[in-house]
Amino acid sequence: MIEKPIRFVDVCFSPALIHLHDITESIVVVIDVLRATSSICVAFAYGVKSITPVASVEESLAYKEKGFLVGAERNGEMLDGFDLGNSPYSYMDPKIIGRDIALSTTNGTQAIAAASGAYKIVIGSFLNLDTLCNWLKQQDRSVLLLCSGWKNSFNLEDTLLAGAVVEGLQNDFDLSKMRDSALAAQHLYNLAKDDLNSFLEKSSHRIRLEKLNIDSDIKYCLTPNQTNVVPVIVNGALVNVI
Amino acid sequence: MIEKPIRFVDVCFSPALIHLHDITESIVVVIDVLRATSSICVAFAYGVKSITPVASVEESLAYKEKGFLVGAERNGEMLDGFDLGNSPYSYMDPKIIGRDIALSTTNGTQAIAAASGAYKIVIGSFLNLDTLCNWLKQQDRSVLLLCSGWKNSFNLEDTLLAGAVVEGLQNDFDLSKMRDSALAAQHLYNLAKDDLNSFLEKSSHRIRLEKLNIDSDIKYCLTPNQTNVVPVIVNGALVNVI
């Protein structure tokens, strides 16, 4: 009988701390709940073919000339000249079916770039929680949950999703020597899980986003299991592997 | 009537993230519960005159030649040729009364160095919790609680103390726009406060320290209000300002 390798789960609270983790043999789950990784899950659920994360707004525009749809957001707002913003609702549109998208966001795409040395990079949000956990269980790899945060600062909504994934993996991974960041995420998720929306009402990002009038976006992004997708980076672009 | 300025409380989970905070006008509380900042509080309670934080073991030895007592710890263990280690009990000794100490530790003294641009640097631990909070309330300054962590990684025990200070300051500081790190620390402290010791039993640093056989150190370091001291950096050395 071949024994399965022992797999660990870890959480990194900021792309600025990724250098503390050896990710070369791990699957890194990039998390930006409000709203990049939530919108990415919706886009694949609605039939997009690929999403190429790009660092700068200028780079996205170069993709537009190659026939891509382009999405961009800075500080929570959609930018002029772009086809798509950062609201999950803007991706519920037949025009994206079968298309390639180039996407640049304040935090999410930067976190994907920070994870570039990983064995594999995959997208996580509440919207694909169970599908993601099931897929991770099927891989023989340790997992690092990378919270995008807000401009490298810790944020609660990404931490709660990281905690939810820790909970989801607990029977299949070795949590006995889990680091404190993962323990904290798990504690916070268990504290919040009965009403994520109320728990996050006081959070700084929520306050920051309030003026953008995106309350329905936020409620949707905190609703587990609305999509059956696992977006994974393959040759520089995200594709759905489910 | 002169209105008091609005003061904020914030938490930084790692010295590697200190650059995200403008600390020039703030008081930075350096926290390394297990065990540097706990031992520093004990040393002042037992009559030490000053503690000079030094970055390297070599630098400490140069201070020894100048008549200082020298303390050093690396990876939790005391080093040969030093007078003092990192256990709070080693500072409960009449030999330290009126003496100057040069101290180098794995995390605590590095965090003090990271805070060097602050308006003022002060030492926090459970051992001086109430005295520290009362002193902070008397200053007209915002406060950043800097967790030393373990080699720049997030740790739970420092976060719990940060959360305890947030709780202690809530009636005197403006918490309405508090950042998520401070909210998380406060949530975790409230979850843990009835039995800090049990809450931390699974934590990674606790597991790391287990092999050092310092269970009584840990229990002591998690006991609030054993000392009435506020160690503050003045001209490069810590002195007790109470």
Contacts between the chains, C-beta under 8 A, distances in Angstrom:
chain1	res1	chain2	res2	distance
A	13	B	13	6.4
A	13	B	154	6.0
A	14	B	17	6.3
A	16	B	16	6.7
A	16	B	17	6.1
A	16	B	20	7.6
A	17	B	14	6.3
A	17	B	16	6.1
A	17	B	17	7.1
A	17	B	152	7.0
A	17	B	153	7.3
A	17	B	154	8.0
A	20	B	16	7.6
A	20	B	151	7.4
A	20	B	152	5.9
A	20	B	153	5.5
A	150	B	180	7.9
A	151	B	20	7.4
A	152	B	17	7.0
A	152	B	20	5.8
A	153	B	17	7.3
A	153	B	20	5.5
A	153	B	179	6.6
A	153	B	180	7.4
A	153	B	181	6.9
A	154	B	13	6.0
A	154	B	17	7.9
A	154	B	179	7.7
A	154	B	180	5.6
A	154	B	181	4.3
A	154	B	184	6.9
A	155	B	180	4.8
A	156	B	180	4.3
A	156	B	183	6.3
A	156	B	184	6.1
A	159	B	180	7.7
A	159	B	184	6.7
A	177	B	204	6.9
A	177	B	207	6.4
A	178	B	202	7.9
A	178	B	204	7.0
A	179	B	153	6.6
A	179	B	154	7.6
A	179	B	204	4.8
A	180	B	150	7.9
A	180	B	153	7.4
A	180	B	154	5.6
A	180	B	155	4.7
A	180	B	156	4.3
A	180	B	159	7.7
A	180	B	203	5.4
A	180	B	204	5.0
A	180	B	205	6.8
A	181	B	153	6.9
A	181	B	154	4.3
A	183	B	156	6.3
A	183	B	202	6.3
A	183	B	203	6.3
A	183	B	204	7.4
A	184	B	154	6.9
A	184	B	156	6.1
A	184	B	159	6.7
A	184	B	184	7.1
A	184	B	188	6.1
A	187	B	188	6.2
A	187	B	191	6.0
A	188	B	184	6.1
A	188	B	187	6.2
A	188	B	188	7.1
A	191	B	187	6.0
A	191	B	191	6.4
A	202	B	178	7.9
A	202	B	183	6.4
A	203	B	180	5.4
A	203	B	183	6.3
A	204	B	177	6.9
A	204	B	178	7.1
A	204	B	179	4.8
A	204	B	180	5.0
A	204	B	183	7.5
A	205	B	180	6.8
A	207	B	177	6.4
